Amino acid sequence: MSRHEPVNRAAAPVRSDAATYPDTDATADSGRRGRATEAGAAVGTAAEREDALVTAVVKAVEETAAHAGSVFLRSRDSRSIVLAATCGAPPSLLGGWRLIPVNSPIPVAVAYRSGRTVHLADADETMRRYPQLAVALPYAFGSASVPVRAGQESLGALAVVWSAPSGHAGLSRARLRHLRAIANRLGADLAGLRARGGVFEYDAATVPIEVPAPTAPAVRVGLFDWQLDTGTVVADNELCAIFGLAPDAFDGRADTLASRLHPGDRVSLRAAARAAVADGRVVARRLRVRTADGYRTVELWGRVPEAPEEAVRTHLVGSVLDAGAGAAAVTAVERLRDGLFSLDPNGHVAYANHSLEVLLGTPGGELLGRCLWDVLPWLSDPIFEDRHRAAMVSQQPTVFLVRRPPDRWLVFSLHPDANGVTGRVTSSRPPHSPPDVSGTSEGSGTSTTPSSVPGPGSPAPSPPPPHAEPTRLGAIYRVLQLSSALTEAVSTVEVCDVVADQLLPAFGGQHLAIYVIDEGRLHLLFHTGYHDRFLQSLEGKPLDTPLPGAETLASGVPLFVDSRQDFTDACPACTVEGVGAWVYLPLIASNRPVGTCILGFDEIHRFTAKDQGILTALSGLIAQALERARLYDAKAALAHGLQKALLPHRLPALPGIRTTGRYLPGTSGMDIGGDWYDVIPIGNTVALVVGDVEGHNVAAAGTMGQLRSAVRAFATAGHSPGAVLAGTNRLLVDLGPELLASCCYILIEPDEDRVRAVRAGHCPPLLRRPDGSTEVLELEGGPLLGVDGTSSYPETELHLPRGSILALYTDGLVEERGTSIDLGIDDLRASLAHAHARSLDDLADRLLRKARRSPHRSDDIALLLTAYHPGQAPQAA
């Protein structure tokens, strides 16, 4: 079937229960028919989904001239995107990317969660923007990933890969538009199928659809039905083409076809056909068909259809096989002394000539259908499997030198296309400076730099251990990905979130629990998916408790439980419902137990040696990150406690003036800041203060405490607003030349509905009037505090309408990296103007809502809101 034709799948036959189990109850019969109809509909929508996936991935490869494409769709738990279909890239080549956590920093996951196209023109751009991906796949390729969406909903992502030497321009805008259109069409098709009742669930057990890369057909097959008694032939278009006849010009006569044969083959063919009809045999003949340059050999296979004994056999049906130059090519290849072989896209040997068997010292029967690195111990170094992957991903030839024990050197050259690799093996002289092989095992091999044959004097690296299991791409990437994500996580909450986001999707798990040791007992730190009954089994238990989670800590050896029965056999007293398999990973950092990580699966899960090795390695990374995060949490709690102690615990209750304050520490890093706010009653006036000491450390917090005390002292002494900041400025200069701070000070005079305001390098306050209109108060200002001890700070006098609200804040609320602070101030002004709040506290929470949701806020925030309502009773303390 041509790869350009639509995929046709017949729906599976539905058994008629009414016929098999007669039932006189019409209602029951109707129910069975309904179930059969539903089953048929489910099969139909599944087939339509498969056709949509195949069409999309094939079109994506064709429209972009890429050599491989993949479609990933959202998993049922929305934690991952799962490989659903590929074209030109077998799933085995994708290694660890068959199931990808949605939070992974790789292009296809970024496209899925952001809804944007990720276009990487070549390997250089990939290294700059996605270094982890480049480390795991250090090959010369470019890629484009686009989201598969239905409206605003992300269903998955579509990606293509092409060969891209350095400096490649990548896809044109037109091709990127085509790619996005294909993805949008796929999203619409999937959404339509879902609306009709299609249920599409993807997880670790999903088997992706594999579509071969486009290629010209290597073999042509024509079909015929030859009526011997009349000499007529019914032939399809392919058979006409093989015989060099136009289908519409063929007259349906056997003599016309025979005229295209070598004269020596015409009589023997007729005789063989008559004998086959008479005896009911199968006829097989090689025929020479005339061409413009001579003759080409084809094979004819025919048989006589079965007929009743009294019927006369009169015709022959069969096919003509045109292998092109294939047979001649094989004969020519077998004459060569070089070893030649062909690998399919998975790396399995599809063909090997006799010379290759001699050079490798292995019979061809042992090679066919298997990978060379799995058959030959001296090719089991991971570097050789990686050379195949490099050739397939980059579509660039690669050459490397290998030593076949004991002392024979062979040069391997790989020449790829999207459908596989053609390989050539020749004998070579050893390098000028061969390695010391005195201790080399008979089952080991040595390679030089894999991308090229070594020059004179190039030393070969030490040989791998005998029969070493190759390190797979997935294993490398999982360690890189998790270690990188854990490096960025600073708190225990962040560490647990990273483990859940990366570990569960990577291995198809549904449950995760992390226990930590506190005062010699296990305490639950984090969990997702587990039942409370299971979680209670370890909570508060001492380390010598005979339970798997505690025993793995004592032994330091992970426990892998493939099934519930295995768990019951190992721990008869333990009963767990709803979980089919477990992994208990001891978390040990610096030879000290930190806790236990438990990974659970809904179904039975067989853990391969590779799975066990990866999880064991990852447990060490988790333990180190968790120990570091717990130290961070302890120090952060101490630092933020100091910060909180320096801020006012309670704002004063004032007649006609309501105030509320908020402080948010930064979310990036452990450092505390120097932001503060204060409300100071002074006789029949009230001072409002917001300030920000430069820096994010304990020294900044300490300076903040001193400045807050200084402002209070100068204010209560009756100084004017300008004099308060001037005195505070001189104090800060005396404390140290490296200390700077900003401040905004407003004195409210309720008797005259007036304010006198002054600021020192600080953000301007906001005023919301009773009618809802809100403005930025442009105050005269002086320099930052601490710059010059002689600086003065001019005052601005303003009318304060009754029923208005004043907002004082620090720059952490309005400043974002890459945008102007003026835009941030205007956004805050608009939020204050349009926020509908039941109270001043509710208004403060609404203004901070965006900031609270920001996961990477580098600066702390102080906010002070004041509602001016003279004549009202004092606010509750």
ZAMARGU-4260 file (C-alpha; in steps of 0.2 Angstrom, whole numbers, plus 5000, padded with zeros to 4 digits):
<rodrens>
0) 5000/5000/5000 | 5007/5017/4996 | 5011/5028/5010 | 5001/5042/5002 | 4985/5032/5002
5) 4973/5034/5017 | 4974/5020/5030 | 4959/5009/5028 | 4954/4998/5043 | 4939/4987/5044
10) 4930/4987/5060 | 4932/4971/5070 | 4917/4960/5068 | 4904/4961/5082 | 4897/4945/5088
15) 4879/4943/5089 | 4874/4938/5106 | 4856/4935/5101 | 4862/4922/5089 | 4873/4913/5100
20) 4863/4914/5116 | 4844/4914/5110 | 4834/4925/5122 | 4815/4927/5121 | 4816/4943/5131
25) 4815/4958/5119 | 4822/4970/5131 | 4838/4960/5134 | 4840/4957/5116 | 4838/4976/5113
30) 4851/4979/5126 | 4864/4968/5118 | 4861/4976/5101 | 4864/4993/5110 | 4880/4986/5117
35) 4886/4979/5101 | 4882/4996/5092 | 4892/5005/5106 | 4907/4993/5103 | 4906/4996/5084
40) 4906/5015/5087 | 4921/5014/5099 | 4930/5004/5086 | 4925/5016/5072 | 4931/5032/5082
45) 4947/5023/5087 | 4951/5019/5068 | 4947/5037/5064 | 4959/5044/5077 | 4973/5032/5070
50) 4969/5039/5053 | 4970/5057/5059 | 4987/5054/5068 | 4994/5045/5052 | 4988/5059/5041
55) 4995/5072/5052 | 5012/5065/5055 | 5015/5060/5037 | 5009/5077/5030 | 5021/5086/5043
60) 5036/5076/5036 | 5031/5079/5018 | 5027/5098/5020 | 5043/5102/5029 | 5055/5091/5020
65) 5060/5084/5037 | 5066/5066/5039 | 5056/5062/5054 | 5040/5068/5063 | 5031/5063/5080
70) 5014/5067/5088 | 5013/5067/5107 | 4996/5068/5115 | 4991/5072/5133 | 4991/5058/5146
75) 4975/5054/5156 | 4982/5061/5172 | 4989/5077/5162 | 5006/5075/5170 | 5014/5069/5153
80) 5013/5070/5134 | 5014/5052/5127 | 5021/5047/5110 | 5006/5043/5099 | 5013/5042/5081
85) 5029/5043/5072 | 5035/5044/5054 | 5053/5040/5050 | 5059/5039/5068 | 5055/5023/5077
90) 5050/5024/5095 | 5066/5014/5100 | 5076/5029/5092 | 5067/5041/5104 | 5073/5032/5119
95) 5068/5042/5135 | 5056/5053/5125 | 5041/5041/5123 | 5033/5048/5139 | 5038/5066/5143
100) 5033/5076/5159 | 5024/5092/5154 | 5036/5103/5164 | 5051/5096/5155 | 5062/5110/5147
105) 5063/5101/5130 | 5055/5109/5115 | 5040/5097/5112 | 5034/5099/5130 | 5037/5118/5130
110) 5026/5119/5114 | 5012/5109/5123 | 5011/5119/5139 | 5015/5137/5131 | 5004/5135/5115
115) 5019/5142/5105 | 5030/5136/5091 | 5048/5131/5096 | 5059/5132/5081 | 5077/5127/5083
120) 5086/5129/5066 | 5102/5119/5070 | 5112/5111/5084 | 5120/5128/5089 | 5103/5135/5093
125) 5098/5120/5102 | 5113/5121/5113 | 5110/5139/5117 | 5091/5137/5121 | 5090/5119/5127
130) 5107/5114/5133 | 5100/5098/5142 | 5093/5092/5126 | 5109/5096/5117 | 5119/5086/5129
135) 5108/5071/5128 | 5107/5072/5109 | 5123/5080/5103 | 5119/5078/5084 | 5118/5090/5069
140) 5099/5092/5068 | 5086/5105/5068 | 5068/5104/5075 | 5051/5112/5076 | 5038/5109/5088
145) 5020/5116/5087 | 5005/5113/5099 | 4990/5102/5095 | 4976/5112/5101 | 4957/5112/5101
150) 4952/5130/5104 | 4961/5135/5120 | 4964/5117/5126 | 4981/5109/5123 | 4979/5091/5117
155) 4997/5088/5113 | 5011/5093/5102 | 5018/5089/5084 | 5037/5089/5081 | 5048/5087/5065
160) 5067/5084/5064 | 5078/5088/5049 | 5097/5086/5046 | 5105/5103/5050 | 5123/5106/5049
165) 5130/5122/5058 | 5122/5138/5050 | 5107/5130/5044 | 5092/5142/5042 | 5079/5130/5048
170) 5061/5130/5041 | 5054/5145/5031 | 5039/5154/5038 | 5028/5146/5025 | 5033/5129/5030
175) 5031/5133/5049 | 5013/5140/5044 | 5010/5123/5035 | 5016/5114/5051 | 5004/5124/5062
180) 4990/5121/5050 | 4992/5102/5051 | 4993/5103/5070 | 4977/5113/5071 | 4968/5101/5059
185) 4973/5087/5070 | 4967/5095/5086 | 4950/5099/5077 | 4949/5081/5072 | 4953/5074/5089
190) 4941/5086/5097 | 4927/5081/5085 | 4930/5063/5089 | 4929/5066/5107 | 4913/5075/5105
195) 4906/5060/5097 | 4910/5049/5112 | 4928/5044/5108 | 4939/5041/5123 | 4957/5042/5120
200) 4968/5038/5135 | 4987/5038/5134 | 5000/5032/5146 | 5016/5022/5148 | 5007/5007/5140
205) 5002/5016/5124 | 5009/5008/5108 | 5013/5022/5096 | 5008/5021/5078 | 5024/5019/5067
210) 5024/5025/5049 | 5039/5022/5038 | 5047/5037/5030 | 5043/5041/5012 | 5053/5030/4999
215) 5051/5024/4981 | 5045/5006/4980 | 5059/4994/4978 | 5048/4980/4972 | 5033/4981/4959
220) 5019/4967/4959 | 5007/4965/4945 | 4991/4954/4946 | 4983/4944/4932 | 4969/4932/4928
225) 4974/4922/4912 | 4959/4912/4903 | 4969/4899/4894 | 4955/4892/4883 | 4951/4910/4876
230) 4969/4918/4877 | 4962/4933/4887 | 4970/4941/4901 | 4963/4952/4915 | 4978/4962/4921
235) 4980/4977/4933 | 4989/4993/4929 | 5005/4988/4938 | 5007/4972/4927 | 5004/4983/4912
240) 5018/4994/4918 | 5030/4980/4921 | 5027/4974/4903 | 5030/4991/4896 | 5011/4994/4891
245) 5000/5008/4894 | 4985/5001/4904 | 4972/5010/4892 | 4981/5003/4877 | 4982/4984/4883
250) 4969/4974/4872 | 4968/4960/4885 | 4976/4947/4874 | 4989/4935/4881 | 4999/4936/4864
255) 5001/4955/4867 | 5010/4951/4884 | 5020/4937/4876 | 5026/4948/4863 | 5035/4958/4876
260) 5045/4942/4882 | 5061/4935/4876 | 5057/4923/4862 | 5065/4909/4872 | 5053/4911/4886
265) 5036/4912/4877 | 5034/4893/4873 | 5040/4887/4890 | 5028/4899/4899 | 5013/4892/4889
270) 5019/4874/4892 | 5021/4877/4910 | 5004/4885/4911 | 4995/4871/4902 | 5004/4858/4914
275) 4998/4868/4929 | 4980/4868/4924 | 4980/4850/4920 | 4989/4844/4936 | 4983/4858/4948
280) 5001/4863/4951 | 5008/4880/4956 | 5019/4887/4942 | 5034/4898/4945 | 5045/4905/4931
285) 5058/4918/4928 | 5054/4928/4913 | 5064/4941/4903 | 5054/4956/4898 | 5060/4967/4884
290) 5065/4985/4888 | 5073/4999/4878 | 5090/4993/4883 | 5088/4975/4882 | 5079/4963/4894
295) 5075/4963/4913 | 5071/4948/4923 | 5055/4946/4932 | 5047/4932/4942 | 5029/4925/4938
300) 5020/4915/4951 | 5003/4907/4947 | 4990/4894/4953 | 4975/4886/4947 | 4959/4891/4957
305) 4950/4877/4966 | 4935/4871/4956 | 4922/4857/4958 | 4928/4840/4951 | 4917/4841/4937
310) 4922/4858/4932 | 4935/4861/4919 | 4951/4871/4924 | 4953/4884/4912 | 4962/4898/4919
315) 4977/4903/4930 | 4978/4918/4943 | 4994/4925/4950 | 5007/4939/4950 | 5022/4945/4942
320) 5036/4951/4953 | 5048/4965/4947 | 5062/4967/4959 | 5071/4979/4948 | 5089/4978/4950
325) 5088/4971/4967 | 5093/4953/4963 | 5108/4959/4952 | 5113/4971/4966 | 5113/4957/4979
330) 5124/4946/4967 | 5136/4961/4965 | 5137/4965/4983 | 5141/4946/4987 | 5156/4947/4976
335) 5164/4961/4986 | 5177/4958/4999 | 5171/4973/5010 | 5158/4969/5022 | 5141/4977/5018
340) 5126/4977/5029 | 5109/4986/5030 | 5101/4991/5046 | 5082/4996/5048 | 5078/5012/5058
345) 5078/5002/5074 | 5096/4996/5071 | 5091/4978/5067 | 5102/4970/5054 | 5091/4967/5038
350) 5105/4961/5026 | 5123/4956/5028 | 5134/4950/5014 | 5146/4935/5016 | 5161/4946/5018
355) 5154/4954/5033 | 5152/4937/5041 | 5170/4934/5038 | 5176/4951/5045 | 5165/4950/5061
360) 5168/4931/5063 | 5149/4928/5066 | 5137/4918/5055 | 5124/4929/5046 | 5110/4919/5054
365) 5115/4926/5071 | 5115/4944/5064 | 5099/4945/5055 | 5085/4954/5065 | 5096/4959/5079
370) 5107/4974/5083 | 5126/4972/5080 | 5130/4979/5098 | 5118/4965/5105 | 5126/4951/5096
375) 5145/4956/5097 | 5152/4959/5114 | 5166/4969/5107 | 5153/4981/5100 | 5143/4983/5117
380) 5151/4999/5122 | 5137/5012/5122 | 5147/5023/5110 | 5143/5012/5095 | 5124/5012/5098
385) 5126/5031/5099 | 5135/5031/5082 | 5119/5023/5075 | 5108/5036/5084 | 5119/5050/5078
390) 5118/5045/5060 | 5099/5043/5061 | 5095/5059/5070 | 5107/5070/5060 | 5106/5060/5043
395) 5125/5063/5042 | 5137/5049/5038 | 5149/5043/5052 | 5165/5033/5053 | 5173/5025/5068
400) 5187/5012/5071 | 5185/4997/5082 | 5196/4983/5088 | 5190/4965/5086 | 5199/4955/5099
405) 5212/4950/5100 | 5221/4962/5088 | 5211/4965/5072 | 5206/4983/5068 | 5190/4986/5058
410) 5183/5003/5050 | 5164/5005/5051 | 5156/5018/5040 | 5137/5021/5042 | 5127/5030/5028
415) 5109/5034/5033 | 5093/5039/5026 | 5076/5040/5034 | 5073/5022/5031 | 5088/5015/5039
420) 5107/5014/5037 | 5119/5006/5025 | 5135/5000/5033 | 5152/4996/5026 | 5166/4987/5036
425) 5184/4986/5030 | 5200/4980/5038 | 5212/4993/5044 | 5230/4994/5051 | 5231/4998/5070
430) 5234/5016/5076 | 5252/5021/5078 | 5250/5021/5097 | 5239/5007/5101 | 5233/5005/5119
435) 5241/4993/5131 | 5230/4978/5128 | 5239/4966/5140 | 5224/4966/5152 | 5211/4967/5139
440) 5197/4953/5140 | 5193/4943/5125 | 5176/4950/5125 | 5180/4968/5125 | 5183/4981/5111
445) 5191/4998/5109 | 5185/5013/5099 | 5193/5029/5094 | 5185/5045/5092 | 5168/5040/5085
450) 5165/5053/5072 | 5181/5049/5062 | 5195/5037/5059 | 5209/5042/5071 | 5225/5050/5064
455) 5243/5044/5068 | 5247/5044/5086 | 5229/5045/5092 | 5227/5035/5108 | 5211/5024/5110
460) 5201/5025/5126 | 5202/5011/5138 | 5191/4996/5134 | 5174/4994/5142 | 5171/4980/5154
465) 5166/4963/5145 | 5148/4962/5141 | 5144/4979/5148 | 5126/4983/5146 | 5125/4999/5135
470) 5119/5015/5143 | 5103/5020/5135 | 5098/5037/5130 | 5083/5037/5141 | 5094/5033/5156
475) 5106/5048/5152 | 5092/5060/5150 | 5082/5056/5165 | 5098/5058/5176 | 5102/5075/5167
480) 5084/5081/5168 | 5080/5077/5186 | 5097/5083/5192 | 5095/5100/5183 | 5077/5102/5190
485) 5083/5098/5207 | 5097/5110/5206 | 5085/5124/5203 | 5073/5118/5218 | 5078/5127/5234
490) 5064/5122/5246 | 5057/5105/5251 | 5040/5110/5243 | 5049/5113/5227 | 5060/5097/5228
495) 5044/5087/5231 | 5035/5095/5216 | 5050/5092/5205 | 5051/5073/5210 | 5032/5071/5207
500) 5033/5081/5190 | 5048/5071/5183 | 5048/5054/5192 | 5029/5049/5190 | 5028/5052/5171
505) 5045/5045/5167 | 5040/5028/5174 | 5022/5028/5172 | 5018/5029/5191 | 5002/5036/5198
510) 5007/5037/5217 | 5021/5046/5226 | 5025/5048/5244 | 5040/5055/5252 | 5044/5052/5271
515) 5058/5061/5280 | 5067/5057/5297 | 5063/5068/5311 | 5069/5064/5329 | 5072/5046/5324
520) 5054/5043/5316 | 5047/5044/5299 | 5035/5058/5295 | 5026/5061/5279 | 5032/5076/5269
525) 5023/5075/5253 | 5011/5063/5244 | 5000/5062/5229 | 4988/5048/5223 | 4990/5037/5239
530) 4976/5032/5250 | 4976/5038/5268 | 4976/5020/5274 | 4993/5017/5266 | 5000/5033/5271
535) 4996/5030/5289 | 5007/5014/5289 | 5023/5023/5291 | 5018/5039/5299 | 5027/5042/5315
540) 5036/5024/5315 | 5053/5022/5321 | 5067/5017/5309 | 5068/4999/5316 | 5050/4996/5312
545) 5048/4980/5302 | 5040/4988/5287 | 5047/4990/5269 | 5050/5009/5270 | 5060/5008/5286
550) 5069/4992/5281 | 5076/5000/5265 | 5083/5014/5275 | 5092/5002/5287 | 5099/4991/5273
555) 5102/5006/5260 | 5095/4994/5246 | 5080/4999/5236 | 5065/4987/5236 | 5056/4984/5220
560) 5039/4975/5221 | 5032/4970/5205 | 5015/4965/5211 | 5003/4965/5226 | 5006/4946/5228
565) 5025/4949/5230 | 5021/4963/5242 | 5010/4952/5253 | 5023/4938/5252 | 5036/4950/5258
570) 5025/4958/5272 | 5010/4948/5277 | 5004/4960/5289 | 5003/4974/5276 | 4988/4977/5266
575) 4986/4990/5253 | 4971/4992/5241 | 4971/5000/5224 | 4990/4999/5221 | 4998/4985/5210
580) 5017/4988/5211 | 5029/4998/5222 | 5047/5005/5223 | 5054/5009/5240 | 5069/5021/5237
585) 5080/5024/5253 | 5086/5043/5253 | 5103/5043/5259 | 5114/5059/5258 | 5132/5059/5264
590) 5130/5041/5272 | 5116/5047/5282 | 5098/5042/5280 | 5087/5057/5276 | 5070/5048/5272
595) 5061/5036/5260 | 5053/5039/5243 | 5039/5027/5238 | 5033/5026/5220 | 5017/5017/5216
600) 5008/5010/5201 | 4990/5005/5199 | 4994/4989/5189 | 5008/4976/5190 | 5024/4983/5184
605) 5039/4973/5179 | 5055/4983/5184 | 5069/4979/5171 | 5087/4980/5177 | 5088/4997/5167
610) 5074/5004/5177 | 5081/4998/5194 | 5098/5006/5189 | 5090/5023/5184 | 5079/5024/5200
615) 5093/5019/5211 | 5104/5033/5204 | 5090/5045/5205 | 5087/5041/5223 | 5104/5048/5227
620) 5100/5065/5218 | 5084/5066/5227 | 5092/5063/5244 | 5105/5076/5242 | 5092/5089/5235
625) 5080/5085/5250 | 5094/5087/5263 | 5099/5104/5255 | 5081/5110/5255 | 5078/5105/5273
630) 5093/5116/5278 | 5087/5130/5267 | 5069/5129/5275 | 5077/5129/5292 | 5088/5145/5288
635) 5073/5153/5279 | 5061/5151/5293 | 5074/5159/5305 | 5078/5173/5293 | 5059/5177/5290
640) 5056/5176/5308 | 5068/5190/5311 | 5060/5199/5296 | 5043/5197/5304 | 5049/5202/5321
645) 5055/5219/5314 | 5039/5223/5306 | 5024/5230/5316 | 5014/5216/5323 | 4998/5227/5324
650) 4993/5243/5316 | 4985/5256/5328 | 4966/5259/5328 | 4963/5277/5323 | 4947/5287/5322
655) 4942/5290/5304 | 4957/5281/5296 | 4958/5262/5292 | 4974/5255/5288 | 4980/5237/5283
660) 4998/5231/5278 | 5005/5216/5269 | 5023/5210/5267 | 5028/5196/5255 | 5046/5189/5255
665) 5054/5185/5238 | 5051/5167/5231 | 5068/5166/5223 | 5082/5162/5235 | 5082/5161/5254
670) 5088/5179/5256 | 5076/5191/5266 | 5074/5209/5261 | 5073/5226/5269 | 5055/5232/5264
675) 5045/5239/5278 | 5029/5249/5282 | 5023/5258/5297 | 5008/5268/5304 | 5013/5282/5317
680) 5000/5292/5327 | 5007/5309/5331 | 4994/5319/5341 | 4979/5323/5329 | 4989/5318/5314
685) 4995/5301/5307 | 5011/5297/5297 | 5011/5283/5284 | 5028/5276/5280 | 5034/5263/5267
690) 5053/5260/5264 | 5065/5248/5255 | 5083/5245/5261 | 5094/5240/5246 | 5100/5221/5247
695) 5092/5205/5252 | 5101/5198/5267 | 5101/5199/5286 | 5111/5215/5286 | 5097/5223/5275
700) 5084/5217/5287 | 5094/5224/5302 | 5096/5241/5294 | 5078/5241/5290 | 5074/5239/5309
705) 5086/5254/5313 | 5078/5265/5300 | 5060/5261/5305 | 5065/5266/5323 | 5074/5282/5317
710) 5059/5287/5307 | 5047/5284/5322 | 5059/5294/5333 | 5060/5309/5322 | 5041/5308/5318
715) 5035/5307/5336 | 5047/5322/5340 | 5036/5333/5330 | 5048/5335/5315 | 5040/5340/5298
720) 5040/5326/5284 | 5055/5333/5275 | 5065/5335/5292 | 5060/5317/5296 | 5068/5310/5280
725) 5083/5322/5281 | 5087/5316/5299 | 5085/5298/5294 | 5097/5301/5279 | 5111/5307/5290
730) 5109/5292/5301 | 5110/5280/5287 | 5126/5289/5280 | 5134/5287/5298 | 5129/5269/5298
735) 5139/5265/5282 | 5143/5272/5265 | 5137/5255/5256 | 5120/5256/5263 | 5106/5264/5253
740) 5087/5265/5255 | 5071/5272/5248 | 5056/5279/5257 | 5039/5287/5255 | 5032/5297/5270
745) 5015/5304/5271 | 5008/5315/5285 | 4988/5315/5286 | 4980/5330/5294 | 4962/5325/5296
750) 4956/5342/5303 | 4960/5350/5286 | 4958/5335/5274 | 4976/5338/5269 | 4992/5328/5267
755) 5010/5333/5267 | 5020/5320/5257 | 5039/5318/5254 | 5049/5304/5245 | 5067/5298/5244
760) 5070/5289/5228 | 5054/5279/5231 | 5039/5274/5220 | 5025/5287/5219 | 5009/5283/5230
765) 4992/5280/5222 | 4976/5289/5226 | 4959/5282/5223 | 4945/5295/5225 | 4927/5291/5231
770) 4921/5290/5213 | 4933/5277/5208 | 4945/5287/5198 | 4963/5283/5202 | 4979/5293/5199
775) 4998/5292/5202 | 5003/5306/5215 | 5018/5314/5207 | 5027/5320/5222 | 5043/5331/5223
780) 5057/5320/5228 | 5075/5319/5234 | 5089/5306/5232 | 5090/5289/5240 | 5094/5289/5258
785) 5112/5286/5262 | 5119/5295/5246 | 5123/5312/5253 | 5121/5317/5272 | 5117/5335/5266
790) 5102/5331/5255 | 5086/5339/5258 | 5068/5332/5254 | 5055/5344/5248 | 5037/5342/5253
795) 5021/5341/5242 | 5005/5347/5250 | 4989/5339/5243 | 4970/5339/5247 | 4964/5322/5253
800) 4945/5319/5248 | 4935/5310/5261 | 4931/5292/5256 | 4947/5290/5246 | 4961/5277/5248
805) 4980/5279/5248 | 4991/5265/5242 | 5010/5265/5247 | 5020/5251/5240 | 5038/5245/5236
810) 5045/5242/5219 | 5044/5223/5221 | 5025/5224/5217 | 5027/5234/5201 | 5044/5229/5194
815) 5046/5215/5181 | 5062/5210/5172 | 5062/5216/5154 | 5047/5229/5156 | 5047/5247/5162
820) 5042/5250/5180 | 5030/5264/5174 | 5020/5250/5165 | 5019/5241/5182 | 5014/5256/5191
825) 5000/5260/5179 | 4994/5241/5180 | 4993/5243/5199 | 4984/5260/5197 | 4971/5251/5185
830) 4969/5236/5197 | 4966/5248/5212 | 4953/5258/5201 | 4943/5243/5196 | 4945/5231/5211
835) 4929/5227/5219 | 4932/5223/5237 | 4921/5221/5253 | 4934/5227/5264 | 4952/5235/5265
840) 4959/5218/5269 | 4951/5211/5254 | 4957/5225/5243 | 4975/5222/5248 | 4973/5203/5245
845) 4967/5207/5227 | 4981/5219/5223 | 4993/5205/5229 | 4985/5191/5220 | 4996/5191/5204
850) 5012/5193/5215 | 5007/5178/5226 | 5005/5167/5211 | 5022/5171/5204 | 5034/5156/5207
855) 5050/5166/5204 | 5048/5183/5212 | 5066/5190/5215 | 5061/5205/5226 | 5050/5206/5242
860) 5035/5217/5243 | 5027/5229/5256 | 5010/5237/5253 | 5001/5249/5265 | 4983/5254/5261
865) 4974/5268/5270 | 4955/5272/5269 | 4951/5290/5274 | 4934/5292/5282 | 4934/5306/5295
870) 4920/5304/5308 | 4920/5285/5308 | 4924/5275/5324 | 4942/5268/5326 | 4945/5252/5317
875) 4945/5236/5328 | 4962/5232/5335
</rodrens>
